[in-house]
Amino acid sequence: AEEDPPLGLFTFLTKIPGDYAAVGKSLFSRETLTPWLAVVGSTAVLMKYDYELWQPLSEVHGQKKGFHDLTEFGWNVGKGGFQFGIAGGFLAYGAVFGRHRALRTASQIVEVVIATGITTQILKHITGRESPNVATTTRTGYWHWFPNPAKYSRRVSAYDAFPSGHIATTFATARVIELNFPEYRWIPFVTYPVVGFVAMSMVATNGHWWSDYPLSLLLGYHFSKAVTRGNKPHEENKQGSWNLDPFLPAPGAAGFLLSRRF
């Protein structure tokens, strides 16, 4: 099978300008009109009920230690270190077993986290929406459009709710893995609930409103699509090679199968 270009040490950085061009082309095309309408509509509806959707989770977070610890963990899952850890796992696997696709996945996870993270940070510095834990003048957070950078840096939570970088990068990472291993159809059933768990945790820990998420998901989708745009299939199971592949031994269980082809 035809292979994509070989990976370099800094491929995850050198591809980013092209990623932005690809995202701009796909994000603002006629085909994306319906998704944009869905994002705008869902954001507007969620904003109307943000306070009512946030308050119960916040109260349980403050009262129940088990739920508090669980959602604090979920908040940390979306911070970026978790995604880089997954990339490190693919990197180690690819290096040990000589699997190009795993190495490519590792590089593209780092690439998509950086590109998506930069984009969400720019948008946060434009919208300046208050997080739930600092919302004062309105029930769903005041929007300080184009906030002063110095004020932003001194009190980040007063300006950085919209959109959610946690959700954008977590969803983008999930999609990159899914697009690199399309034959494993169970992957979304594992990764998408993780994205939902992070989203719920961020609301419960007072970091985000639910309405911060629709645009984040749209960005994650298009950046993952851009990052993987040059992917081509690989014939990696060569004679005499060791293979470590995910499999489902039973319903509700997952594992890895170590095998060698002769």
Secondary structure, DSSP 8 states (H G I E B T S, - for coil): --------TTHHHHTHHHHHHHHHHHHTSGGGHHHHHHHHHHHHHHHHTHHHHHHHHHHHHHH-HHHHHHHHHHHHHTSSHHHHHHHHHHHHHHHHHT-HHHHHHHHHHHHHHHHHHHHHHHHHHHH-B--GGG--SSTT--B-SS--HHHHHHSGGGTB-SS-HHHHHHHHHHHHHHHH-TT-TTHHHHHHHHHHHHHHHHHHTTS--GGGHHHHHHHHHHHHHHHTTT--------TT-EEEEEE-SSTT--EEEEEE--
